[in-house]
């Protein structure tokens, strides 16, 4: 682990903590309110974020280790997300928080374990999209994914950021 990986992991963990605090504040009514952005209940959006830590952390690790992915399209991701929304339509808050904390800790450990050479390594993640480095994925995708959905949850339930 180097200083860059540690800084990325700390930035990610700060966003995880912020997301955890928001999820913990949500009432039962909030949990069931449908978001404007995703058109899913807030609880489903929170569970989507919690589940995505594992997959996104895996992408960072794969690119860092030199794998070329690039077989998936955005349409594939949208289809997976729609399936997730159906399967977890009635997911509970306690289950979601537990998954969020577990998967986020694993993703942070993955980021922390990357060397500078691994952070610099680039690869194609999505078909038709430009290559990204593992560092760009860690900084942009891991944190950005939470940012995007957290903003949606906050807007839906009227929480200030």
ABEGO torsion letter per residue (X at the ends): XBAAAAAAAAAAAAAAAAAAAAAAABBAAAAABBBAAAGBBAAAAAAAAAAAAAAAAAAAAAAAAGBBBGABBAAAAAAAAAAAAAAAAABBAAAAAAAAAAAAAAAAAAAAABBAAAAABBBBABBGBBBBBAAAAAAAAAAAAAAAAAAAAAAAAGBBX
